[in-house]
Amino acid sequence: MANLRISVLAENTVRGKGLLAEHGWALWIEAGDKKILFDTGQGKVLHNNACALGIDPGKAAAVVLSHGHYDHTGGLCEVLQRNGDVPVYAHSAALNEKYSRHFDGSVHEIGMPSEAKHKANFVFNEGPVEIFPGFHLTGAVPRLTDYEDTGGDFYLDRECKKSDPVTDDQAAFIETPDGLVVILGCAHSGVINILDYIRKLTGNTSIHTVVGGMHLVNALEARIDKTVSELKKLCLRGLMPSHCTGFAASARLAWEFSGAFRNIHVASVIEMKI
């Protein structure tokens, strides 16, 4: 039986000497003999943290992008400098121009670096795909719940006239003897939409652990209530929200899922058998 080891390379929080945090998300996933980089953070801390943890992202057999926002794709250029031929799995909409509008009305470009768009060896997956045995990507996730949204004011143009549904949002899921391990980027599709879709794809295989950003940072209490209610139906044994989940939502999840909840940060490691 092989090992699954997931190391956090970029996240909003950090503990430990010589490590750095940023608003971003990147994981180093070792699934048996396969090494996968899931997202790349903003690119400000990836190299430092990888070196400190003895990890070489240039040795990745594949890079997976959960979506095209800067805090998940900013480190891609650096990875490509070390391994320009590595396949980069993403939805084609990840290359779109992307903008966000803040509460003060200011507009910010939040898309993938243009250099990465032109240099990466993209493998576009619009739908579900198994990139290695037991390691799957969802592709675009159907939006079926009536209480989940993208979690922010996102647009495809600087004038903020074309709303961005973030159709490029996808998750990964890994088969283990104890159930599925689900890796989220920001869950712009809605975490419950994602988990329901994965269960549909796998014939209702049980979900053991959910790791990653849930983009509940701006969620109203009603959405969090419903999310908690639906998560409880899954009997999760591991729940590790991060990055864009938000403090209030994370605190609520910690209270509701005390037996499964784990707070993670840069240098956190998750290990299981596969």
C-alpha positions as a printed Julia matrix, in Angstrom:
274×3 Matrix{Float64}:
   0.0    0.0     0.0
   1.4    3.38   -1.05
   1.49   6.61    0.93
  -0.31   9.89    0.33
   1.52  12.92    1.71
   0.23  16.47    1.27
   2.44  19.41    2.3
   1.23  23.01    2.45
   3.65  25.29    0.58
   1.61  28.52    0.49
  -1.2   29.66    2.77
  -2.35  32.77    4.63
  -0.86  31.61    7.92
   2.45  30.14    8.99
   4.23  28.6    11.94
   7.9   27.78   12.02
  11.3   29.33   11.59
  12.29  30.5     8.11
   8.83  30.06    6.59
   6.65  32.74    4.98
   2.89  33.3     4.57
   0.91  35.09    1.86
  -2.68  35.35    0.69
  -2.41  32.3    -1.51
  -2.63  28.53   -1.75
  -0.25  25.81   -2.95
   0.1   22.14   -2.04
   2.78  19.57   -2.77
   1.07  16.21   -3.16
   3.01  12.95   -3.13
   0.68  10.14   -4.17
   2.74   6.99   -4.3
   5.54   7.7    -6.79
   3.72  10.68   -8.36
   4.43  14.26   -7.31
   1.83  16.92   -8.1
   1.87  20.65   -7.43
  -1.68  21.82   -6.76
  -1.81  25.6    -7.27
   1.24  27.84   -6.9
   0.26  30.71   -4.59
   1.1   34.3    -5.53
   4.7   33.3    -6.14
   6.16  35.34   -3.28
   6.74  32.42   -0.89
   6.75  29.23   -2.98
  10.52  29.02   -3.49
  11.41  29.97    0.08
   9.0   27.54    1.69
   9.76  24.68   -0.7
  13.49  25.02    0.01
  12.88  25.16    3.76
  10.8   21.99    3.57
  13.18  20.13    1.26
  10.76  20.1    -1.67
  11.6   20.81   -5.33
   8.47  21.9    -7.26
  10.5   21.55  -10.45
  10.23  17.78  -10.04
   6.45  17.79  -10.3
   4.99  15.25  -12.72
   2.04  17.62  -13.16
   0.8   21.0   -12.05
  -2.9   21.44  -11.33
  -4.53  24.87  -11.3
  -7.81  25.06   -9.4
  -8.7   28.3   -11.24
  -7.07  31.32  -12.84
  -6.75  33.81   -9.97
  -3.35  35.31   -9.15
  -3.14  33.85   -5.65
  -3.22  30.35   -7.16
  -1.22  30.9   -10.35
   1.38  33.56   -9.48
   4.14  31.04   -8.83
   3.65  29.15  -12.1
   6.34  31.07  -14.01
   8.94  30.1   -11.43
   7.97  26.44  -11.71
   8.17  26.61  -15.5
  11.71  27.99  -15.29
  12.71  24.71  -13.67
  10.47  22.39  -15.67
   9.02  24.04  -18.76
   7.58  20.8   -20.13
   5.5   19.86  -17.09
   1.82  19.42  -18.03
  -0.34  22.11  -16.45
  -3.94  20.97  -15.99
  -6.55  23.72  -16.02
  -9.93  24.69  -17.39
  -9.51  26.88  -20.47
 -11.4   29.72  -18.76
  -8.49  30.01  -16.31
  -6.73  32.05  -19.01
  -9.48  34.67  -19.17
  -8.86  38.23  -18.06
 -10.08  38.47  -14.47
 -10.95  41.41  -12.23
 -12.47  41.99   -8.82
 -14.28  44.99   -7.41
 -13.75  45.81   -3.75
 -16.19  47.33   -1.29
 -14.73  50.79   -1.89
 -15.48  50.51   -5.62
 -11.86  50.03   -6.7
 -11.16  47.48   -9.44
  -8.16  45.12   -9.38
  -6.73  42.75  -11.97
  -6.58  39.29  -10.4
  -5.82  36.97  -13.32
  -2.96  34.64  -14.17
   0.39  36.24  -15.09
   0.52  36.77  -18.87
   3.94  35.11  -19.1
   2.54  31.9   -17.66
  -0.35  31.96  -20.13
   2.1   31.93  -23.03
   4.75  29.55  -21.66
   2.84  26.79  -19.91
   2.23  23.39  -21.49
  -1.51  23.5   -20.79
  -3.69  20.43  -20.78
  -7.21  21.82  -20.73
  -9.84  19.76  -18.97
 -13.36  21.14  -19.16
 -14.78  18.03  -17.49
 -13.61  15.3   -15.11
 -10.32  13.55  -15.83
  -8.09  11.0   -14.11
  -4.55  12.35  -14.54
  -2.88   9.53  -12.6
  -4.36   6.28  -11.28
  -6.64   7.26   -8.4
  -5.98  11.02   -8.81
  -8.87  12.88  -10.42
  -9.89  16.42  -11.36
 -13.51  17.51  -11.48
 -13.32  20.02  -14.28
 -16.18  22.54  -14.25
 -18.64  21.91  -11.43
 -22.43  22.2   -11.94
 -23.97  24.97   -9.79
 -27.09  23.37   -8.31
 -27.51  24.73   -4.78
 -29.56  27.88   -4.29
 -27.43  29.29   -1.44
 -23.89  29.12   -2.86
 -22.29  31.74   -5.1
 -18.77  32.58   -6.27
 -18.04  34.41   -3.03
 -17.14  37.8    -4.44
 -17.56  40.51   -7.06
 -15.67  38.93   -9.99
 -15.62  40.21  -13.57
 -14.16  39.47  -16.99
 -13.56  43.13  -17.85
 -12.08  46.14  -16.1
 -15.35  48.04  -16.51
 -17.1   45.35  -14.44
 -19.88  44.87  -16.99
 -19.3   41.14  -17.61
 -19.72  39.03  -14.49
 -17.24  36.18  -14.1
 -18.95  32.96  -12.97
 -15.48  31.45  -12.41
 -16.39  28.44  -14.52
 -12.72  27.43  -14.36
 -13.05  26.5   -10.68
 -12.25  22.83  -10.13
 -11.17  20.49   -7.35
  -9.11  17.31   -7.13
 -10.05  14.07   -5.43
  -7.85  11.15   -4.51
  -8.95   7.58   -3.91
  -7.89   5.95   -0.63
  -9.03   2.72    1.07
 -10.87   4.83    3.67
 -12.67   7.12    1.23
 -11.92  10.13   -0.94
  -9.59  12.99   -0.08
 -10.92  16.16   -1.71
  -8.56  19.05   -2.47
 -10.19  22.45   -2.94
  -8.71  25.61   -4.41
 -11.18  28.35   -3.48
 -14.46  26.47   -4.03
 -15.91  29.3    -6.1
 -18.39  26.67   -7.33
 -19.56  26.2    -3.74
 -18.1   23.54   -1.5
 -21.38  21.59   -1.34
 -21.81  21.73   -5.12
 -18.27  20.34   -5.43
 -18.73  17.53   -2.92
 -22.12  16.55   -4.35
 -20.63  16.45   -7.85
 -17.72  14.29   -6.73
 -20.11  11.86   -5.06
 -22.11  11.72   -8.29
 -18.98  11.07  -10.34
 -17.85   8.27   -8.02
 -21.15   6.55   -7.36
 -21.54   8.03   -3.88
 -18.12   6.94   -2.65
 -17.66   8.21    0.9
 -15.6   11.34    1.43
 -13.0   10.98    4.16
 -11.25  14.37    4.17
 -11.78  17.83    2.68
  -8.79  20.19    2.46
  -8.59  23.73    1.11
 -10.26  27.08    0.62
 -14.04  27.32    0.87
 -14.46  31.04    0.09
 -16.86  31.67    2.95
 -15.01  34.81    4.01
 -17.93  37.04    2.95
 -20.7   34.46    3.41
 -23.85  35.37    5.3
 -24.8   33.3     8.32
 -27.61  31.58    6.4
 -25.14  30.17    3.88
 -22.78  29.0     6.59
 -25.69  27.36    8.44
 -26.7   25.44    5.34
 -23.1   24.5     4.53
 -22.62  23.11    8.03
 -25.88  21.17    7.78
 -24.89  19.57    4.47
 -21.33  18.8     5.59
 -22.67  16.97    8.65
 -24.5   14.53    6.37
 -21.13  13.38    4.98
 -19.7   12.17    8.32
 -16.29  13.59    7.45
 -13.28  12.32    9.35
 -11.07  15.2     8.26
 -12.03  18.84    7.65
  -9.19  21.27    7.02
 -10.4   24.65    5.73
  -7.78  27.19    4.71
  -6.91  30.33    2.74
 -10.19  32.05    1.73
 -12.52  30.28    4.14
 -12.45  33.24    6.51
 -11.96  33.45   10.26
 -15.64  33.45   11.26
 -16.51  30.48    9.04
 -13.42  28.55   10.15
 -14.28  29.15   13.8
 -17.81  27.89   13.2
 -16.5   24.79   11.41
 -14.04  24.15   14.24
 -16.92  24.25   16.72
 -19.29  22.1    14.67
 -16.71  19.51   13.6
 -14.4   19.38   16.59
 -13.56  15.71   16.03
 -12.64  16.16   12.37
 -11.43  19.77   12.22
  -7.76  20.57   11.84
  -6.25  24.02   11.47
  -3.6   24.01    8.75
  -0.91  26.47    7.7
   2.36  26.59    5.76
   4.35  23.42    6.55
   1.3   21.41    7.67
   1.47  17.81    6.47
  -1.45  15.43    5.87
  -0.65  11.72    5.51
  -2.78   8.72    4.6
  -2.5    5.35    2.88
  -3.67   4.93   -0.71
